Amino acid sequence: MPTPLDTLNASFGLPGTLHFDEAAPGLPVAHITTPLASASIALQGAQVLTWQPTGQQPVLWVSKAAIFEEGKPVRGGVPVCWPWFGAVPGKPMHGFVRTRLWQLRGAELDAPGQVVLRLGIGDDVATHSLWDHAFDLELTVTVGSTLTLALTTRNTGTQAFEITQALHTYLCTTEITQTTVQGLDACHYLDKVQDFAPCQQSGAVTFQSETDRIYTDTTADSLIVDAAGGRNLRIAKQGSASTVVWNPWTDKEKTMADMACGEYRQMLCVETCNAGPDAVSIPAGGAHTLVAIISVE
Ligand code: TA6
């Protein structure tokens, strides 16, 4: 009797390029190796876990203490936060799709040699108990010398619905105190560390303490300047009006069982979102796509 893993490899495997194994029982992961890059994507949550362009150091960060268990979010990579970003009383933080198994709908090697995976999830009794709408959600991941994630929400119901959402990207950096984020100068933001107080950014974002900000009404690229590592990362975006910048720093890190002591110094999140006041309304039969394009400069 073929296992789900056998079926994935038989149906979607690409010899020498794409194979599937399990990060833990019931957690299938796609492993991609091409001349352009290597990457891994968990089918739970359609979560890109790793991406490393050839000749570069890893770009996405995953905690050494990450928990790989069915139904638990993995600390790192690019969690998909949907159909809400943040906390909703009595409901899972950041929505419910990041801990659900998505279907693999397609896998191909495109003309430029990029691997393109299509993963999807739809509504069911469990999702309706949390959010009573009919939907189809599809993530297309394009792995090459850049990494592109395109998250398309389709409203398959008869009523309009409103979502907030994020591609919650965890990035590697050499030393957070020597890392800055450019592209958000003069943007307004809600500072979660100050109970969502409205603030305005002046110059580049720097890091000296817990940083947790929703920058609103911005379509700009973010440029992450890893001065100590001599590398810049660019996140360009489409269909996104918000950018979240987060580093837990010491105290918050201590509260997280899936972060090891001191790891905060080598990571940050720059998230491609529609969050806070930038909710997206999707009419019945309508669709919306959120895109993040990550590159090394
Ligand atoms: O995106 C920043 C944030 O909302 C932080 O406030 C922190 O909660 C982070 O997300 C991680 O959330 P998680 O539920 O994955 O631990």
py3Dmol code that shows the C-alpha trace and the ligand (Angstrom):
import py3Dmol

protein = """\
ATOM      1  CA  MET A   1       0.000   0.000   0.000  1.00  0.00           C
ATOM      2  CA  PRO A   2       1.745   3.270  -1.137  1.00  0.00           C
ATOM      3  CA  THR A   3       2.241   5.833   1.633  1.00  0.00           C
ATOM      4  CA  PRO A   4       1.273   9.494   1.124  1.00  0.00           C
ATOM      5  CA  LEU A   5       4.978  10.171   0.675  1.00  0.00           C
ATOM      6  CA  ASP A   6       5.233   7.474  -2.028  1.00  0.00           C
ATOM      7  CA  THR A   7       2.289   9.076  -3.783  1.00  0.00           C
ATOM      8  CA  LEU A   8       3.819  12.562  -3.616  1.00  0.00           C
ATOM      9  CA  ASN A   9       7.123  11.330  -5.029  1.00  0.00           C
ATOM     10  CA  ALA A  10       5.401   9.284  -7.730  1.00  0.00           C
ATOM     11  CA  SER A  11       3.009  12.060  -8.744  1.00  0.00           C
ATOM     12  CA  PHE A  12       5.170  15.159  -8.377  1.00  0.00           C
ATOM     13  CA  GLY A  13       8.810  14.101  -7.923  1.00  0.00           C
ATOM     14  CA  LEU A  14      11.336  15.434 -10.455  1.00  0.00           C
ATOM     15  CA  PRO A  15      14.454  13.219 -10.399  1.00  0.00           C
ATOM     16  CA  GLY A  16      17.498  15.143  -9.170  1.00  0.00           C
ATOM     17  CA  THR A  17      15.384  18.262  -8.623  1.00  0.00           C
ATOM     18  CA  LEU A  18      12.348  17.643  -6.393  1.00  0.00           C
ATOM     19  CA  HIS A  19      11.694  14.923  -3.832  1.00  0.00           C
ATOM     20  CA  PHE A  20       9.550  14.599  -0.709  1.00  0.00           C
ATOM     21  CA  ASP A  21      10.319  13.289   2.735  1.00  0.00           C
ATOM     22  CA  GLU A  22       8.958  13.934   6.226  1.00  0.00           C
ATOM     23  CA  ALA A  23      10.248  16.454   8.788  1.00  0.00           C
ATOM     24  CA  ALA A  24       8.245  14.462  11.325  1.00  0.00           C
ATOM     25  CA  PRO A  25       5.401  11.922  11.094  1.00  0.00           C
ATOM     26  CA  GLY A  26       2.618  13.457   9.011  1.00  0.00           C
ATOM     27  CA  LEU A  27       4.735  16.478   8.005  1.00  0.00           C
ATOM     28  CA  PRO A  28       5.702  16.025   4.332  1.00  0.00           C
ATOM     29  CA  VAL A  29       8.319  18.448   3.020  1.00  0.00           C
ATOM     30  CA  ALA A  30       9.284  19.162  -0.587  1.00  0.00           C
ATOM     31  CA  HIS A  31      13.048  19.374  -1.106  1.00  0.00           C
ATOM     32  CA  ILE A  32      14.250  21.320  -4.130  1.00  0.00           C
ATOM     33  CA  THR A  33      17.772  21.307  -5.540  1.00  0.00           C
ATOM     34  CA  THR A  34      18.610  23.087  -8.815  1.00  0.00           C
ATOM     35  CA  PRO A  35      21.663  24.879 -10.244  1.00  0.00           C
ATOM     36  CA  LEU A  36      19.955  28.134  -9.181  1.00  0.00           C
ATOM     37  CA  ALA A  37      19.047  27.412  -5.569  1.00  0.00           C
ATOM     38  CA  SER A  38      17.953  24.923  -2.948  1.00  0.00           C
ATOM     39  CA  ALA A  39      14.791  25.184  -0.900  1.00  0.00           C
ATOM     40  CA  SER A  40      12.347  23.222   1.225  1.00  0.00           C
ATOM     41  CA  ILE A  41       8.614  23.684   1.613  1.00  0.00           C
ATOM     42  CA  ALA A  42       6.406  21.992   4.206  1.00  0.00           C
ATOM     43  CA  LEU A  43       2.955  20.970   2.948  1.00  0.00           C
ATOM     44  CA  GLN A  44       1.631  21.856   6.391  1.00  0.00           C
ATOM     45  CA  GLY A  45       0.840  25.525   6.057  1.00  0.00           C
ATOM     46  CA  ALA A  46       2.432  25.643   2.570  1.00  0.00           C
ATOM     47  CA  GLN A  47       5.363  26.965   4.589  1.00  0.00           C
ATOM     48  CA  VAL A  48       8.574  27.703   2.760  1.00  0.00           C
ATOM     49  CA  LEU A  49      11.182  26.667   5.340  1.00  0.00           C
ATOM     50  CA  THR A  50      14.494  27.247   3.595  1.00  0.00           C
ATOM     51  CA  TRP A  51      15.810  29.025   0.539  1.00  0.00           C
ATOM     52  CA  GLN A  52      19.471  29.350  -0.407  1.00  0.00           C
ATOM     53  CA  PRO A  53      20.473  30.749  -3.797  1.00  0.00           C
ATOM     54  CA  THR A  54      23.560  29.047  -5.215  1.00  0.00           C
ATOM     55  CA  GLY A  55      26.716  30.797  -3.994  1.00  0.00           C
ATOM     56  CA  GLN A  56      24.873  32.543  -1.179  1.00  0.00           C
ATOM     57  CA  GLN A  57      24.412  31.890   2.545  1.00  0.00           C
ATOM     58  CA  PRO A  58      20.890  30.781   3.607  1.00  0.00           C
ATOM     59  CA  VAL A  59      18.354  33.631   3.340  1.00  0.00           C
ATOM     60  CA  LEU A  60      15.423  32.289   5.374  1.00  0.00           C
ATOM     61  CA  TRP A  61      15.890  31.689   9.101  1.00  0.00           C
ATOM     62  CA  VAL A  62      14.522  28.724  11.067  1.00  0.00           C
ATOM     63  CA  SER A  63      14.979  28.441  14.811  1.00  0.00           C
ATOM     64  CA  LYS A  64      17.296  25.697  16.078  1.00  0.00           C
ATOM     65  CA  ALA A  65      14.499  25.011  18.577  1.00  0.00           C
ATOM     66  CA  ALA A  66      11.740  24.907  15.956  1.00  0.00           C
ATOM     67  CA  ILE A  67       9.016  22.357  16.687  1.00  0.00           C
ATOM     68  CA  PHE A  68       8.105  20.044  13.811  1.00  0.00           C
ATOM     69  CA  GLU A  69       4.803  18.564  14.921  1.00  0.00           C
ATOM     70  CA  GLU A  70       1.461  18.163  13.164  1.00  0.00           C
ATOM     71  CA  GLY A  71      -0.772  21.095  13.990  1.00  0.00           C
ATOM     72  CA  LYS A  72       2.006  23.300  15.365  1.00  0.00           C
ATOM     73  CA  PRO A  73       3.448  26.331  13.508  1.00  0.00           C
ATOM     74  CA  VAL A  74       7.145  26.106  12.649  1.00  0.00           C
ATOM     75  CA  ARG A  75       9.265  29.010  13.932  1.00  0.00           C
ATOM     76  CA  GLY A  76      10.867  30.251  10.763  1.00  0.00           C
ATOM     77  CA  GLY A  77      10.711  30.320   6.981  1.00  0.00           C
ATOM     78  CA  VAL A  78       7.565  32.007   5.667  1.00  0.00           C
ATOM     79  CA  PRO A  79       4.424  31.173   7.670  1.00  0.00           C
ATOM     80  CA  VAL A  80       1.177  32.074   5.856  1.00  0.00           C
ATOM     81  CA  CYS A  81      -1.032  34.155   8.134  1.00  0.00           C
ATOM     82  CA  TRP A  82      -4.644  34.039   6.847  1.00  0.00           C
ATOM     83  CA  PRO A  83      -7.558  34.944   7.018  1.00  0.00           C
ATOM     84  CA  TRP A  84      -6.421  37.219   9.816  1.00  0.00           C
ATOM     85  CA  PHE A  85      -3.061  38.657  10.881  1.00  0.00           C
ATOM     86  CA  GLY A  86      -2.407  38.844  14.620  1.00  0.00           C
ATOM     87  CA  ALA A  87      -4.633  37.936  17.532  1.00  0.00           C
ATOM     88  CA  VAL A  88      -8.402  37.313  17.444  1.00  0.00           C
ATOM     89  CA  PRO A  89      -9.841  36.432  20.870  1.00  0.00           C
ATOM     90  CA  GLY A  90     -10.567  32.719  21.208  1.00  0.00           C
ATOM     91  CA  LYS A  91      -9.080  31.879  17.810  1.00  0.00           C
ATOM     92  CA  PRO A  92      -5.628  30.753  16.602  1.00  0.00           C
ATOM     93  CA  MET A  93      -3.010  33.503  16.322  1.00  0.00           C
ATOM     94  CA  HIS A  94      -2.429  34.526  12.686  1.00  0.00           C
ATOM     95  CA  GLY A  95      -5.375  32.522  11.385  1.00  0.00           C
ATOM     96  CA  PHE A  96      -5.776  28.811  10.821  1.00  0.00           C
ATOM     97  CA  VAL A  97      -4.068  27.852   7.519  1.00  0.00           C
ATOM     98  CA  ARG A  98      -0.470  27.712   8.767  1.00  0.00           C
ATOM     99  CA  THR A  99      -1.195  24.570  10.800  1.00  0.00           C
ATOM    100  CA  ARG A 100      -3.350  22.792   8.208  1.00  0.00           C
ATOM    101  CA  LEU A 101      -2.107  20.355   5.552  1.00  0.00           C
ATOM    102  CA  TRP A 102      -2.408  21.923   2.086  1.00  0.00           C
ATOM    103  CA  GLN A 103      -2.792  19.919  -1.118  1.00  0.00           C
ATOM    104  CA  LEU A 104       0.036  19.978  -3.631  1.00  0.00           C
ATOM    105  CA  ARG A 105      -1.709  20.987  -6.845  1.00  0.00           C
ATOM    106  CA  GLY A 106       1.242  21.213  -9.193  1.00  0.00           C
ATOM    107  CA  ALA A 107       5.030  21.025  -9.501  1.00  0.00           C
ATOM    108  CA  GLU A 108       7.050  21.956 -12.552  1.00  0.00           C
ATOM    109  CA  LEU A 109      10.451  23.082 -13.779  1.00  0.00           C
ATOM    110  CA  ASP A 110       9.964  26.234 -15.842  1.00  0.00           C
ATOM    111  CA  ALA A 111      11.983  27.413 -18.832  1.00  0.00           C
ATOM    112  CA  PRO A 112      14.532  29.447 -16.809  1.00  0.00           C
ATOM    113  CA  GLY A 113      15.107  26.399 -14.559  1.00  0.00           C
ATOM    114  CA  GLN A 114      12.979  27.549 -11.593  1.00  0.00           C
ATOM    115  CA  VAL A 115      10.872  25.046  -9.674  1.00  0.00           C
ATOM    116  CA  VAL A 116       7.261  26.203  -9.375  1.00  0.00           C
ATOM    117  CA  LEU A 117       5.055  24.579  -6.751  1.00  0.00           C
ATOM    118  CA  ARG A 118       1.331  25.239  -6.426  1.00  0.00           C
ATOM    119  CA  LEU A 119      -0.272  24.448  -3.075  1.00  0.00           C
ATOM    120  CA  GLY A 120      -3.904  24.982  -2.140  1.00  0.00           C
ATOM    121  CA  ILE A 121      -6.500  24.688   0.601  1.00  0.00           C
ATOM    122  CA  GLY A 122     -10.267  25.214   0.694  1.00  0.00           C
ATOM    123  CA  ASP A 123     -12.962  25.638   3.276  1.00  0.00           C
ATOM    124  CA  ASP A 124     -14.374  22.724   5.260  1.00  0.00           C
ATOM    125  CA  VAL A 125     -16.378  22.138   8.433  1.00  0.00           C
ATOM    126  CA  ALA A 126     -13.346  22.938  10.594  1.00  0.00           C
ATOM    127  CA  THR A 127     -12.622  26.233   8.865  1.00  0.00           C
ATOM    128  CA  HIS A 128     -16.291  27.260   8.933  1.00  0.00           C
ATOM    129  CA  SER A 129     -16.286  26.746  12.708  1.00  0.00           C
ATOM    130  CA  LEU A 130     -13.579  29.430  12.890  1.00  0.00           C
ATOM    131  CA  TRP A 131     -14.509  31.629   9.920  1.00  0.00           C
ATOM    132  CA  ASP A 132     -17.823  31.062   8.224  1.00  0.00           C
ATOM    133  CA  HIS A 133     -16.901  31.737   4.592  1.00  0.00           C
ATOM    134  CA  ALA A 134     -16.313  29.652   1.455  1.00  0.00           C
ATOM    135  CA  PHE A 135     -12.886  30.200  -0.052  1.00  0.00           C
ATOM    136  CA  ASP A 136     -10.041  28.763  -2.046  1.00  0.00           C
ATOM    137  CA  LEU A 137      -6.496  29.747  -1.100  1.00  0.00           C
ATOM    138  CA  GLU A 138      -3.548  28.996  -3.336  1.00  0.00           C
ATOM    139  CA  LEU A 139       0.155  29.674  -2.854  1.00  0.00           C
ATOM    140  CA  THR A 140       2.494  29.563  -5.838  1.00  0.00           C
ATOM    141  CA  VAL A 141       6.164  29.308  -4.836  1.00  0.00           C
ATOM    142  CA  THR A 142       8.791  29.968  -7.511  1.00  0.00           C
ATOM    143  CA  VAL A 143      12.276  28.871  -6.450  1.00  0.00           C
ATOM    144  CA  GLY A 144      15.221  30.253  -8.378  1.00  0.00           C
ATOM    145  CA  SER A 145      17.899  32.894  -7.864  1.00  0.00           C
ATOM    146  CA  THR A 146      15.001  34.877  -6.438  1.00  0.00           C
ATOM    147  CA  LEU A 147      12.147  33.476  -4.345  1.00  0.00           C
ATOM    148  CA  THR A 148       8.611  34.499  -5.249  1.00  0.00           C
ATOM    149  CA  LEU A 149       5.529  33.693  -3.189  1.00  0.00           C
ATOM    150  CA  ALA A 150       2.101  34.563  -4.602  1.00  0.00           C
ATOM    151  CA  LEU A 151      -0.900  33.984  -2.314  1.00  0.00           C
ATOM    152  CA  THR A 152      -4.264  34.109  -4.108  1.00  0.00           C
ATOM    153  CA  THR A 153      -7.489  34.281  -2.145  1.00  0.00           C
ATOM    154  CA  ARG A 154     -10.683  33.393  -4.031  1.00  0.00           C
ATOM    155  CA  ASN A 155     -14.082  34.122  -2.555  1.00  0.00           C
ATOM    156  CA  THR A 156     -16.143  31.118  -3.664  1.00  0.00           C
ATOM    157  CA  GLY A 157     -19.125  32.090  -1.538  1.00  0.00           C
ATOM    158  CA  THR A 158     -22.114  34.351  -2.070  1.00  0.00           C
ATOM    159  CA  GLN A 159     -21.154  37.157   0.321  1.00  0.00           C
ATOM    160  CA  ALA A 160     -18.187  39.541   0.313  1.00  0.00           C
ATOM    161  CA  PHE A 161     -15.607  38.872   3.024  1.00  0.00           C
ATOM    162  CA  GLU A 162     -12.712  40.813   4.538  1.00  0.00           C
ATOM    163  CA  ILE A 163      -9.256  39.422   5.332  1.00  0.00           C
ATOM    164  CA  THR A 164      -5.983  40.524   6.803  1.00  0.00           C
ATOM    165  CA  GLN A 165      -2.974  38.441   5.837  1.00  0.00           C
ATOM    166  CA  ALA A 166       0.800  38.110   5.875  1.00  0.00           C
ATOM    167  CA  LEU A 167       3.652  36.262   4.294  1.00  0.00           C
ATOM    168  CA  HIS A 168       5.490  36.254   7.623  1.00  0.00           C
ATOM    169  CA  THR A 169       9.076  36.035   6.358  1.00  0.00           C
ATOM    170  CA  TYR A 170      11.881  35.161   8.798  1.00  0.00           C
ATOM    171  CA  LEU A 171      15.271  36.290   7.502  1.00  0.00           C
ATOM    172  CA  CYS A 172      18.843  35.480   8.486  1.00  0.00           C
ATOM    173  CA  THR A 173      21.078  38.354   9.533  1.00  0.00           C
ATOM    174  CA  THR A 174      24.579  38.370  10.962  1.00  0.00           C
ATOM    175  CA  GLU A 175      24.028  40.720  13.916  1.00  0.00           C
ATOM    176  CA  ILE A 176      20.713  42.461  14.556  1.00  0.00           C
ATOM    177  CA  THR A 177      22.340  45.529  16.144  1.00  0.00           C
ATOM    178  CA  GLN A 178      24.183  46.117  12.843  1.00  0.00           C
ATOM    179  CA  THR A 179      21.131  45.461  10.677  1.00  0.00           C
ATOM    180  CA  THR A 180      18.807  48.131   9.293  1.00  0.00           C
ATOM    181  CA  VAL A 181      15.674  48.108   7.147  1.00  0.00           C
ATOM    182  CA  GLN A 182      15.419  50.786   4.480  1.00  0.00           C
ATOM    183  CA  GLY A 183      12.354  51.773   2.472  1.00  0.00           C
ATOM    184  CA  LEU A 184       9.988  52.699   5.289  1.00  0.00           C
ATOM    185  CA  ASP A 185      11.200  56.264   5.957  1.00  0.00           C
ATOM    186  CA  ALA A 186       8.281  58.611   6.804  1.00  0.00           C
ATOM    187  CA  CYS A 187       5.811  55.688   6.848  1.00  0.00           C
ATOM    188  CA  HIS A 188       3.209  55.612   9.590  1.00  0.00           C
ATOM    189  CA  TYR A 189       3.216  52.538  11.800  1.00  0.00           C
ATOM    190  CA  LEU A 190       1.356  50.988  14.712  1.00  0.00           C
ATOM    191  CA  ASP A 191       3.834  50.049  17.421  1.00  0.00           C
ATOM    192  CA  LYS A 192       2.717  46.799  19.063  1.00  0.00           C
ATOM    193  CA  VAL A 193       5.340  47.275  21.799  1.00  0.00           C
ATOM    194  CA  GLN A 194       3.514  50.502  22.752  1.00  0.00           C
ATOM    195  CA  ASP A 195       0.031  48.994  22.608  1.00  0.00           C
ATOM    196  CA  PHE A 196      -0.289  49.815  18.895  1.00  0.00           C
ATOM    197  CA  ALA A 197       0.432  53.525  19.394  1.00  0.00           C
ATOM    198  CA  PRO A 198       0.478  55.408  16.070  1.00  0.00           C
ATOM    199  CA  CYS A 199       4.039  56.510  15.155  1.00  0.00           C
ATOM    200  CA  GLN A 200       5.997  57.672  12.132  1.00  0.00           C
ATOM    201  CA  GLN A 201       9.281  56.229  10.904  1.00  0.00           C
ATOM    202  CA  SER A 202      12.276  58.502  10.557  1.00  0.00           C
ATOM    203  CA  GLY A 203      15.059  57.122   8.399  1.00  0.00           C
ATOM    204  CA  ALA A 204      15.971  53.441   8.406  1.00  0.00           C
ATOM    205  CA  VAL A 205      14.569  51.006  10.977  1.00  0.00           C
ATOM    206  CA  THR A 206      17.266  50.094  13.520  1.00  0.00           C
ATOM    207  CA  PHE A 207      17.160  47.524  16.325  1.00  0.00           C
ATOM    208  CA  GLN A 208      18.026  48.182  19.963  1.00  0.00           C
ATOM    209  CA  SER A 209      15.103  46.435  21.712  1.00  0.00           C
ATOM    210  CA  GLU A 210      11.948  44.428  20.963  1.00  0.00           C
ATOM    211  CA  THR A 211      10.613  45.765  17.677  1.00  0.00           C
ATOM    212  CA  ASP A 212       7.107  44.918  16.481  1.00  0.00           C
ATOM    213  CA  ARG A 213       5.600  47.379  14.018  1.00  0.00           C
ATOM    214  CA  ILE A 214       2.848  47.367  11.417  1.00  0.00           C
ATOM    215  CA  TYR A 215       3.793  49.910   8.749  1.00  0.00           C
ATOM    216  CA  THR A 216       0.603  50.924   6.977  1.00  0.00           C
ATOM    217  CA  ASP A 217      -0.263  52.306   3.551  1.00  0.00           C
ATOM    218  CA  THR A 218       3.093  51.400   2.006  1.00  0.00           C
ATOM    219  CA  THR A 219       3.780  49.502  -1.186  1.00  0.00           C
ATOM    220  CA  ALA A 220       7.537  50.108  -1.020  1.00  0.00           C
ATOM    221  CA  ASP A 221      10.241  47.483  -1.244  1.00  0.00           C
ATOM    222  CA  SER A 222      12.093  46.751   1.976  1.00  0.00           C
ATOM    223  CA  LEU A 223      15.870  46.592   1.816  1.00  0.00           C
ATOM    224  CA  ILE A 224      17.430  44.690   4.707  1.00  0.00           C
ATOM    225  CA  VAL A 225      21.035  45.852   5.131  1.00  0.00           C
ATOM    226  CA  ASP A 226      23.085  43.192   6.927  1.00  0.00           C
ATOM    227  CA  ALA A 227      26.143  45.399   7.472  1.00  0.00           C
ATOM    228  CA  ALA A 228      28.049  42.834   9.525  1.00  0.00           C
ATOM    229  CA  GLY A 229      27.477  40.195   6.850  1.00  0.00           C
ATOM    230  CA  GLY A 230      28.112  42.527   3.916  1.00  0.00           C
ATOM    231  CA  ARG A 231      24.831  41.489   2.267  1.00  0.00           C
ATOM    232  CA  ASN A 232      21.541  43.161   1.394  1.00  0.00           C
ATOM    233  CA  LEU A 233      18.201  41.384   1.013  1.00  0.00           C
ATOM    234  CA  ARG A 234      15.349  42.979  -0.945  1.00  0.00           C
ATOM    235  CA  ILE A 235      11.676  42.179  -0.486  1.00  0.00           C
ATOM    236  CA  ALA A 236       9.552  43.617  -3.283  1.00  0.00           C
ATOM    237  CA  LYS A 237       5.791  43.181  -3.107  1.00  0.00           C
ATOM    238  CA  GLN A 238       2.497  43.414  -4.951  1.00  0.00           C
ATOM    239  CA  GLY A 239      -1.036  43.484  -3.563  1.00  0.00           C
ATOM    240  CA  SER A 240       0.299  44.516  -0.160  1.00  0.00           C
ATOM    241  CA  ALA A 241      -0.380  47.775   1.663  1.00  0.00           C
ATOM    242  CA  SER A 242       1.417  46.919   4.913  1.00  0.00           C
ATOM    243  CA  THR A 243       4.847  45.754   6.011  1.00  0.00           C
ATOM    244  CA  VAL A 244       5.522  44.294   9.454  1.00  0.00           C
ATOM    245  CA  VAL A 245       8.982  44.454  11.018  1.00  0.00           C
ATOM    246  CA  TRP A 246       9.606  42.232  14.050  1.00  0.00           C
ATOM    247  CA  ASN A 247      12.441  41.196  16.293  1.00  0.00           C
ATOM    248  CA  PRO A 248      11.501  39.640  19.653  1.00  0.00           C
ATOM    249  CA  TRP A 249      14.730  40.677  21.435  1.00  0.00           C
ATOM    250  CA  THR A 250      15.668  39.099  24.754  1.00  0.00           C
ATOM    251  CA  ASP A 251      12.586  39.130  26.980  1.00  0.00           C
ATOM    252  CA  LYS A 252      10.095  37.967  24.330  1.00  0.00           C
ATOM    253  CA  GLU A 253      12.588  35.371  23.091  1.00  0.00           C
ATOM    254  CA  LYS A 254      12.657  33.880  26.596  1.00  0.00           C
ATOM    255  CA  THR A 255       8.872  33.359  26.425  1.00  0.00           C
ATOM    256  CA  MET A 256       9.127  31.332  23.217  1.00  0.00           C
ATOM    257  CA  ALA A 257       9.863  27.623  23.699  1.00  0.00           C
ATOM    258  CA  ASP A 258      10.693  27.346  19.998  1.00  0.00           C
ATOM    259  CA  MET A 259      13.464  29.932  20.036  1.00  0.00           C
ATOM    260  CA  ALA A 260      16.894  29.167  21.484  1.00  0.00           C
ATOM    261  CA  CYS A 261      18.629  31.671  23.762  1.00  0.00           C
ATOM    262  CA  GLY A 262      20.325  34.440  21.821  1.00  0.00           C
ATOM    263  CA  GLU A 263      18.887  33.487  18.452  1.00  0.00           C
ATOM    264  CA  TYR A 264      17.191  36.889  18.217  1.00  0.00           C
ATOM    265  CA  ARG A 265      20.556  38.341  17.239  1.00  0.00           C
ATOM    266  CA  GLN A 266      20.678  36.455  13.919  1.00  0.00           C
ATOM    267  CA  MET A 267      17.120  36.964  12.688  1.00  0.00           C
ATOM    268  CA  LEU A 268      14.403  39.445  11.880  1.00  0.00           C
ATOM    269  CA  CYS A 269      10.993  39.319  10.253  1.00  0.00           C
ATOM    270  CA  VAL A 270      10.057  41.603   7.385  1.00  0.00           C
ATOM    271  CA  GLU A 271       6.532  40.588   6.509  1.00  0.00           C
ATOM    272  CA  THR A 272       4.528  41.257   3.363  1.00  0.00           C
ATOM    273  CA  CYS A 273       1.026  41.969   4.611  1.00  0.00           C
ATOM    274  CA  ASN A 274      -2.349  43.553   4.562  1.00  0.00           C
ATOM    275  CA  ALA A 275      -2.680  44.106   8.298  1.00  0.00           C
ATOM    276  CA  GLY A 276      -4.270  46.474  10.788  1.00  0.00           C
ATOM    277  CA  PRO A 277      -6.340  49.080   8.907  1.00  0.00           C
ATOM    278  CA  ASP A 278      -5.229  47.658   5.526  1.00  0.00           C
ATOM    279  CA  ALA A 279      -7.798  44.832   5.478  1.00  0.00           C
ATOM    280  CA  VAL A 280      -8.792  43.613   2.008  1.00  0.00           C
ATOM    281  CA  SER A 281     -12.444  43.162   1.072  1.00  0.00           C
ATOM    282  CA  ILE A 282     -13.095  40.493  -1.567  1.00  0.00           C
ATOM    283  CA  PRO A 283     -16.502  40.355  -3.263  1.00  0.00           C
ATOM    284  CA  ALA A 284     -18.342  37.091  -3.897  1.00  0.00           C
ATOM    285  CA  GLY A 285     -16.619  35.458  -6.860  1.00  0.00           C
ATOM    286  CA  GLY A 286     -13.675  37.848  -6.543  1.00  0.00           C
ATOM    287  CA  ALA A 287      -9.982  37.213  -5.908  1.00  0.00           C
ATOM    288  CA  HIS A 288      -6.912  38.968  -4.489  1.00  0.00           C
ATOM    289  CA  THR A 289      -3.222  38.099  -4.798  1.00  0.00           C
ATOM    290  CA  LEU A 290      -0.451  39.027  -2.347  1.00  0.00           C
ATOM    291  CA  VAL A 291       3.068  38.699  -3.725  1.00  0.00           C
ATOM    292  CA  ALA A 292       6.495  38.783  -2.072  1.00  0.00           C
ATOM    293  CA  ILE A 293       9.666  38.664  -4.177  1.00  0.00           C
ATOM    294  CA  ILE A 294      12.831  38.030  -2.157  1.00  0.00           C
ATOM    295  CA  SER A 295      16.283  38.572  -3.625  1.00  0.00           C
ATOM    296  CA  VAL A 296      19.913  38.935  -2.555  1.00  0.00           C
ATOM    297  CA  GLU A 297      21.892  42.022  -3.602  1.00  0.00           C
TER     298      GLU A 297
END
"""
ligand_1 = """\
16
TA6
O 4.483 39.493 13.032
C 4.876 39.836 14.333
C 4.028 39.067 15.323
O 2.675 39.449 15.253
C 4.604 39.267 16.720
O 3.775 40.061 17.538
C 4.752 37.832 17.239
O 3.559 37.405 17.848
C 5.039 37.116 15.934
O 4.095 37.670 15.032
C 5.051 35.618 15.986
O 3.771 35.122 16.176
P 3.638 33.520 16.409
O 2.193 33.278 16.611
O 4.173 32.857 15.161
O 4.513 33.213 17.591
"""
view = py3Dmol.view(width=600, height=400)
view.addModel(protein, "pdb")
view.setStyle({"model": 0}, {"cartoon": {"style": "trace"}})
view.addModel(ligand_1, "xyz")
view.setStyle({"model": 1}, {"stick": {}})
view.zoomTo()
view.show()
